[in-house]
Amino acid sequence: MSKVAIFASGAGSNADRILQFLAERQSLVEIDCIVTNRELAGIYTVAKKFDVPIYYFSNSDFAEGTLVLDFLQKREVEWIVLAGFLRKIEPILVDAFENKIFNLHPALLPKYGGKGMYGKFVHEAVLAAGEKESGISIHLVNREFDKGAILFQANCDIAKGQTVEGLAEKIQKLEHEYFALTIVQHINNRKDGLKP
């Protein structure tokens, strides 16, 4: 069984989908815990719904790094999934979990990535540029924002007169459809020796 920690800061819709996906099928992937940097985030409701332990660390705890790393190592966590986690992962964690941190970006990387590019800011930039399509990128995390190896991408058309809210809905549908599946497939492939 591969132990995974989900990091989340918000409502937790992607975490909810991942946990639902795993509850509906047998898998060698286990969500060991949820970690958050927001004390009143909606992710607490998701944790309760699926009876998954949730732990709070302050932003200064994350910035310092060793407290969070020690916690994960004691729990023998092997993988981290960033599901709406709104802060950059510190180098100490990136190095300890090299090529074992998943992130979901709401655009087709390498476009519209980098610092400050998250949530509605991505959709606003995509629409302002007059793009005909957008999508999601599921990638591994390295020390640079949104520059890790891309594992999967899916796209959607942008309608004429598309609003930010409408595009966000299309993107979220793709996230819910593909994020959990991609995570499980990648972890299983690594276990089978199919990917580095």
HUKA-V530117 format. One record per residue. RES is the residue in one letter. PSI is psi in radians with two decimals (NA if undefined). Layout:
BEGIN
res:RES psi:PSI
res:RES psi:PSI
END
This chain:
BEGIN
res:M psi:2.26
res:S psi:2.10
res:K psi:2.26
res:V psi:2.45
res:A psi:2.31
res:I psi:2.23
res:F psi:2.21
res:A psi:2.59
res:S psi:-0.25
res:G psi:-2.42
res:A psi:-0.48
res:G psi:0.49
res:S psi:-0.64
res:N psi:-0.66
res:A psi:-0.74
res:D psi:-0.80
res:R psi:-0.71
res:I psi:-0.83
res:L psi:-0.66
res:Q psi:-0.77
res:F psi:-0.80
res:L psi:-0.54
res:A psi:-0.42
res:E psi:-0.06
res:R psi:2.77
res:Q psi:2.39
res:S psi:2.73
res:L psi:0.23
res:V psi:2.24
res:E psi:2.25
res:I psi:1.85
res:D psi:-0.69
res:C psi:2.90
res:I psi:2.42
res:V psi:2.33
res:T psi:2.73
res:N psi:0.22
res:R psi:2.13
res:E psi:-0.44
res:L psi:0.40
res:A psi:2.66
res:G psi:-0.31
res:I psi:-0.42
res:Y psi:-0.64
res:T psi:-0.71
res:V psi:-0.77
res:A psi:-0.75
res:K psi:-0.75
res:K psi:-0.71
res:F psi:0.11
res:D psi:0.80
res:V psi:2.30
res:P psi:2.44
res:I psi:2.44
res:Y psi:2.40
res:Y psi:2.31
res:F psi:2.37
res:S psi:2.87
res:N psi:-0.57
res:S psi:-0.57
res:D psi:-0.77
res:F psi:-0.72
res:A psi:-0.66
res:E psi:-0.71
res:G psi:-0.85
res:T psi:-0.56
res:L psi:-0.82
res:V psi:-0.75
res:L psi:-0.80
res:D psi:-0.73
res:F psi:-0.85
res:L psi:-0.71
res:Q psi:-0.65
res:K psi:-0.58
res:R psi:-0.02
res:E psi:0.65
res:V psi:2.35
res:E psi:-0.48
res:W psi:2.66
res:I psi:2.38
res:V psi:2.13
res:L psi:1.94
res:A psi:1.41
res:G psi:0.73
res:F psi:2.03
res:L psi:0.99
res:R psi:2.69
res:K psi:2.46
res:I psi:2.29
res:E psi:2.60
res:P psi:-0.60
res:I psi:-0.64
res:L psi:-0.70
res:V psi:-0.75
res:D psi:-0.68
res:A psi:-0.53
res:F psi:0.86
res:E psi:2.18
res:N psi:0.47
res:K psi:0.40
res:I psi:2.10
res:F psi:2.46
res:N psi:2.67
res:L psi:2.14
res:H psi:2.33
res:P psi:0.79
res:A psi:3.00
res:L psi:1.61
res:L psi:2.62
res:P psi:0.01
res:K psi:2.57
res:Y psi:0.68
res:G psi:3.12
res:G psi:-3.10
res:K psi:2.35
res:G psi:-0.10
res:M psi:1.59
res:Y psi:2.74
res:G psi:-2.34
res:K psi:-0.41
res:F psi:-0.61
res:V psi:-0.85
res:H psi:-0.69
res:E psi:-0.74
res:A psi:-0.73
res:V psi:-0.82
res:L psi:-0.69
res:A psi:-0.53
res:A psi:-0.11
res:G psi:0.48
res:E psi:2.61
res:K psi:-0.28
res:E psi:2.76
res:S psi:-2.85
res:G psi:-2.77
res:I psi:2.69
res:S psi:2.15
res:I psi:2.11
res:H psi:2.86
res:L psi:2.67
res:V psi:2.34
res:N psi:-2.85
res:R psi:-0.20
res:E psi:2.46
res:F psi:2.11
res:D psi:0.53
res:K psi:0.01
res:G psi:2.95
res:A psi:2.27
res:I psi:2.20
res:L psi:-0.57
res:F psi:2.51
res:Q psi:2.55
res:A psi:2.55
res:N psi:2.88
res:C psi:2.63
res:D psi:2.64
res:I psi:2.05
res:A psi:2.74
res:K psi:2.32
res:G psi:0.30
res:Q psi:2.34
res:T psi:2.84
res:V psi:-0.76
res:E psi:-0.72
res:G psi:-0.71
res:L psi:-0.71
res:A psi:-0.68
res:E psi:-0.76
res:K psi:-0.75
res:I psi:-0.75
res:Q psi:-0.62
res:K psi:-0.76
res:L psi:-0.72
res:E psi:-0.86
res:H psi:-0.51
res:E psi:-0.65
res:Y psi:-0.35
res:F psi:-0.95
res:A psi:-0.78
res:L psi:-0.79
res:T psi:-0.73
res:I psi:-0.90
res:V psi:-0.78
res:Q psi:-0.76
res:H psi:-0.78
res:I psi:-0.73
res:N psi:-0.71
res:N psi:-0.69
res:R psi:-0.71
res:K psi:-0.64
res:D psi:-0.01
res:G psi:0.36
res:L psi:-0.40
res:K psi:2.65
res:P psi:NA
END
